[in-house]
Amino acid sequence: MADAKNASPESSRGILDAIEWIGNKLPDPAFLFLIGALLVMVASHFTSPKLPDGFEVRFESETAPKDRNPDGKVDGYISYIARDVPVLDEAGNQAIDEDGKPKFDKQRASTRVVTGDDGESEVHLVIDDLDRVVLGEDGEPVDLAESGWAVLVKSPVEVEGVEGEEPRQELQPTGEVLLSTSLLTSNGLYWCLQSMENNFLGFAPLGVVLLGMLGIGVAEKSGLIAALLRMGMKNVPGKLLTPSMVFLGVMSSLASDAGYIVLPPLAAAIYLAAGRSPLVGIAAVFAGVSAGFNANLLLTSLEPLMSNLSTEAAKIVDPDREVAPTSNWYFLAASTVMITFAGWLTTALFVERRLERKKPIDGGPNPAAANDPSMSEELTSQEAKGAIAALGTFAAAIMMFGVLVFVPGSPLNGMDGVFPRWVAVIVPLMFFAFVMPGIVYGWFAGNTRSTKDIAK
């Protein structure tokens, strides 16, 4: 039994060491995206339908026109080109060119969905100009769905219910076909390069990230975020220290991942100065930062980002669908309260009780360190003035936004489509709400004296 007890901690450390080793071996996230893109290209090659001889995929600026293919089309900027199609004369025979050679032409081909009596659907390849179905070697129409991925698109349509019931929505085929298309062909690789710039600039959350991080970057680099967190942690009663740490951890998501860097060492110093285990402080703020990373009483830069991603996904089903950055606000606020209480109870009932029995050298409480001024770093007078001035600037900005929202005729008063105007411009508002207090704090703290300092 003694051997088993002694082996358990070693095996636990071994498992944790293995997890850490694997995590450290992972490439940088940018390279993970690159690897993912390469895997998509390889998968596209093996899942794309095998085309008959004489056909190739062309990526064009427009899909096949509906009037040329009334029963279906290929989506995703794809059209098929039929090579060496015989040109027929008026009698139906193959035409001859000036050199006496048979005339051939390259003509557009697209897809057509054909549903049999058994209810099974096939995806046929049709030469548009001739309205002729391409036949395989067996003389039967080529079914692209048999040799690759073909998705028959359906969209919700309102249908009448039985008498006495409300109309309901039912998914019905639109005649549109989505085919997996190889990106490892000559034309596929060209399309990847040709569309790379538009793909990057057309990514909806890109502008949100850039604009939001510009404002937050000024507030963080000037020292405002760290100063406010330190100020908040300093003015907390001892009995409310743990819930306050968890709450500040949750609220630190306003500054992206700054909470991971700023809060743990400060929490450890504050708990040590209070004669309590520093590991409890680290556990409390880390729980708040990690569990509450996407929770907050205010809107964070993640909300416009996630709403753009949700909008892009929703448009697949409903092209007119828009998701507001504020659509998740009530859930975020409620989650902040719930996570604060959950983190408080877990830390107080389990983490702190366990660490109370340990010696100071093992992370337990150290009463001798209580009220030691060296254990807590106070804000300088300049930093304190800067933090107060920054909070005043933030309050003034919110009041100014309120005036612009509620006064008739103001730029933010009224609706922009389905959303209020201020919701539609929430990202620029967040930018100004962060950049102005950041500049004010930097001026009072003495680290922002010129436009060059702000740009840095």
N, C-alpha and C positions, 0 to 999 in steps of 0.2 A: 504493500500500500504506500509505503514511504517513497519507493521508487516512482510509482505512478504519479504521486503528488508532485514530486520534484520534476517529473518529465513534462507535466502539463504546461507550466509557464514557458518552458523552452519551446515546446511545439507551437504554443500560441505566438511567441515571438517569431518563430520560423515562418508561420503563415503570414504574419504581418510584414515581415521582411520580404517574403516572396511577392506579396501584393505591391509593396513599395517598389521593388525591383522591376516588376512588369510595368507599373505606371511610369517609372523613369525612362523605360525603353521606348515608350510611345513617342512618335515624331511630334514636332510642333503642329498645333491645330491647322496652320496654313498648309502644311504638307499632307495632313489628313484629308483636307478638302481636295488637294491635287490627286491623292490616291483614289478618293471616291470618284472623281471625274474620270480617271483612267478606267476604273472598274465599270462605270456606266458605259463607256465607249466599247469595252470588250463585251459586256452583256448585250449591247445593242446589236453587235455583229452576229451573235449566236441566236438571238431571238427574232431577228428580222426575217420576213418571209423570203423564200428562195424564188427569185424572179425567173421567168422563162428566158431563154436565150434571146438577145436582141433588145432587152429592156434594162434600164438603169435608173437609179434615183437621182433626181435633180432637186436641189433646194433653191426655190425661187421666192421672190418677194410676195407673191400672191398664190393662193390655192387655186385649184381648177375651178373655173367659173361654174356657177350652178346651172346656167342655161345649157351648158354643154354636157352636164352630168346631173340630170334632174333627180336621179334616184340615190345619189350618194356622192361623197367627195372624200379626198384624202386630206386630213387636217395636219397642222404642224408645219406649214410651209413646205409641203412635199408634193411633187407631181411626178408622174412617170412619163418617160419619153420612149416611144417605140422606134427602134432603129430599123432601117432597111425595110420599110413597109412598101410593098409594090404599089405603084401608081397605076390606076386602071383608066382605060379610055372609055368612051361613051358606050362601046359595045361590051364592056366588062372585062376586056382583055388587058394584059399588062402593057402599059404604054412604053414606047421606045424613044430614046433621046436622039439628038442630032448625030451622035456618033454610032447610032445603031445598037446601043446597049440598052438593056431594060432599065426603066426609070424606077428609082426608089426614093422614098421620102422619110423624113423623121417627123413623127406625129405624136401629139400628146395622148397619153392614156391615163385613165384614172380607175377608181374602184366603183363597183356596183354591188349592193347587197341583194341577194336573191334568197327568198324564203320558200322552201319546198312545202309540199302538202303535209309532211310530217312535222312541220314547225321548226325544222333545223335551218339555220341561215348559213349561206356561203358567201364569200367575198370574191367576186370575179374581177378580172382585169379587162377593161373595155377600151378600145381605141376610139377616142372621142369623135374624130372627124368622120369615121366610117361607121360609128355605132356598132362595132363588131367585137364580140366577145373573143378573147384570145383562147385558143384551144391548145391543150397539151399533146404529147406524143400519142396518147391513147384516144385522141379525138374528143375528149371531154373538156369542159371549161376548167381552167386552172383555178383552184380554190386556195387563195393566199392564206386563209386562216388555218389550213392544214399544216403548213410548213413554217409558221411563225406566229407571233403574237398579233392578233387583230381584235380590237375592242369596238363593239357596236355601240355607239353613243346613244344614251337615252336621256330624256329631259322630262321634268314634271309637267303634266298637262291636267288641267281641271276637267273632271268628268262628272256627269250627273249621277247622283246616287239613286237608290231606290226611293220610291215615294215616301215622303215623310223624313228623309234624311238630308243633311246638308251636302252640297257638292264636295267631292274629295279630289285630292291630287293623286295621279297615277303616272308611273314612269312608262313612257312609250318611246320606241325607236325614232330617231330623227333622220335616219338614212345616212348619217355621218359615220365615217370609219377612221379610227386611229390605228395606225400600223407602227410597229417597232421598226426603226430604220437604222441600218448599220452606219456608224460614224467612222469606221475604219476603211471605207472605200475612198477612192480619189476625191469624189465629190463631197463625201461626208467630212473628210479632213479639211477640205477647202472651206466648207460651211462653218466648221469649228473656228477656224482662223478669221473668216470674214465676219462672223457674228460675235466675236469675243468682246469687242468694244461696246456694242449695243447691249449685249447680255449683261455686262458689268454696270453700265450706266442706267439700264432699264430695270435693275433690281430695286424694287420699291423701298425696302428698308434702308438702302444706302444713304440717302439724303437725311433720313431720320438720325442715323448713327452719327454721321459727320457733324450735323448741326447741333445735335444734343451734346455730343462729347466736346465740341468747341466751348460751349458755355460751362459745362461741368469742369472741363480742363482748367479754365481760368480760376474757378473757385477752389479746385483742389491744389493746383500748383502754387497759388498764392498763399496757401496754408489755411484758408478759411475753414475747409471741411474738418481738418485735424483739430483746429482751435475750438470749433463748436462742439465736437465730440468730447474733447478734454474738458471743456467748460461744463458740459452736461454731466459728465461722470463725477466731477468734483463736488457738485452741489446736490448730492443725493443723500437722504437720511440712511443710516446704517440698516434699518429694518427693511428698507425698500431697495437696498443695493442690488440684490440679485434680479428682481423683475426689471429694474432700471437698466441693468446691463443687457438683459435679453432684448428689451424694447429698443435700446440704442443700436444694438446689433441689427435688428430688423429695419429700423429707420435708416441705417447706413447705406441701404441699397439705393438711396438717392444719388450717392456718389459712386455708383457701380461697385467695384470690388475694393474700394478704399478701406472699408471696414475690416477686411481681413488683415490689412497691414497696420492700421492705426490702433484698433481697439484691443487686441489681445495683450500686448505689453503694458498698455495703460491700465487695463483691468487687473492684471497681475499685481502691478505696483499699488493700486488703490486697495485691493483686498489685503495685501501684505501690510500696508500702513494701518488697516483696520484690525490687524491681529488675526486675520482669517487666512485660509489656505489660498495662495495665489492661483493654484490650479483650478479652483472653483470659479474665479473670475474669468480665466481663459475659457473654461468650459461653457460658462453662461453666455459670453459674447459670441463665441464661435457657434453655439447653437442658434443664437438669434440671427447672425449673419448668414449662416448656411440654410437653416430651415426657412428663414423669412426673406430670402434673397429676392423673391418676386412678390413680396407683400409690403405694404406701406400705407400710411394714412394719406399720403400725397401721391400724385402721379409721378412715376419715374420715367427715365428715358427708355425703359424696356416696353412700356405700354404702347407708344406709337409704333415701335418696331414690331411687336407682336400683332398689333391691329393690322399693319400692312401685310404681314404674312398671312393672317386670317382672311383678309380681303382677297388676296391673290388666290387662296385656296377656294374661297366661297364663289368666286367668279367662274370657276370650272362648271358649277351647277347653275348659278344665276349671274349672268354678266352684269346685272345692275346692282348687285349686292355690295354694300359698303359696311365695314366694321369700324365703329368709332373707337378712338384711343381711350375714351372714358367708359367703355362698355363693361369693363372689369373692375371699376373703381370700388363699388360696394363690397365686392368679394375680397378685394385687397385690404380694405379697411377692417372688415370682420376677421380676416385671416391674421392681421397684425395683433388684434386683441387675443385671439385664440392661441397663437404661437407664443405670445408673451406669457400667458398663464401656464401653458403646457411646459415651456422652458423653465419657468420659475418653479413649478411643482417638481419637475424631474430633477433639477439641480439641487433644490432644498432637501427633498426626501431621499435621494439616492446618492448623488455625487458628493455633496458636502458632508453628509453623515459618514460616508465611507472614508473620506479624506481626513475627517476630524481625528480618527484613530491613528493616523500616521505621524511620524516625527517630522520636524521642519525640514530636515535634510532630504526626506522622501516626498516633499510637497505638502506636508501638513501645515496647520496653523502655527504662527510664530508670534506669541503675545509680546515678546520683547521688541518686535519691530513696529508695534502699534504707535501711531502718532509720531513716527520718525519722519521729519520733514524731508530728509534725503530720499525717501521712498516715493515721493510724489512730485511731479514737475508742475509748478504753477505757471500760469500764463504771465508773461511780462505785461507791464502797464500798457505798452504800445499794442500788444496782441489783444488785451482785454478791451481797449478802446476800439480797436479795429473790429472785433467781433460784435460789439454793441452797435457800432455804426453800420456794419453789414446787415445785422438783423433789422435795423431801422430802414435801411435801403430796401431790403426784401419786403417789409411790410408796406412801404410806400409803393413799390412796384405792384403788389397785389391790389392795393387800393386803386391805383391807376388803371389796372386791368379791369377792376370792377366797374369803374366809371365808363370805360370804353364798351363794356358789355351791356350795361343797363340803361345808359342815357340814349334816348332815341336819336337816330341820325349818326351815332358814333360808328367808327369803323368795325367794331366787333358786335354791334347790336343787330339782331335779326337772325335769319336762317340762311345757311348755305346748302341748299338741297335738303336732305333729310336730317342734317345736323345743325345745331347752332354755330354761328360763325367762329366763336372762340374755340369750339371743339375742333373745327377744321384747321385751325392754326395753332394748335396746342404746342407743337414742337418749337416754333419761333418764340412763343411766350415763355416756354421753359428755358430757352437759350438766354433771353433777357433777364429772367428771374435768377439765373445763376451768374451770368457774366457781370452784371452791375454790382451785386454785393461782393463778388470776388475782387473786382477792381478797387472798390472802396476799402475792403480789408487790407489789400496789398499796399495801398497808399498809407494807411495809418500804421501798418506793421513795418513799413520802411523797405519792403522788397519789390514795390511796383512804383517806379518814379517816372517812367516814360512809356511811350507807345511801344518801344522795343521790348521793354520788360513784359508788357501785356502779350505781345506776339509770342515771346518765348513760352 
